[in-house]
């Protein structure tokens, strides 16, 4: 029984450690456009489009002109290695 409890607690600890290490970024600027699945803002003259979904926490009114700070994470969904020549040494 003690081993089962210890293993469970260890699993929970390891899972929380993995999720705590995800890096979060943020961008601030006025809203240019609000779409169903994205928010477009102006960051120093550049248009930034950040995706949103049902899990996104929205605090306040998303409307054109309002200044927002968006916190987001960058996660690779697919990686294609193009230059295999530098990895191979003859």
Buried (B, 14 or more C-beta within 10 A) or exposed (E): EEEEEEEEEEEEEEEEEEEEEEEEEEBEBEBBEBEEEEBBBBEEEEEBEBEBEEEEEEEEEEEEEEEBEBEBEEEEEEEEEEEEEEEEEE
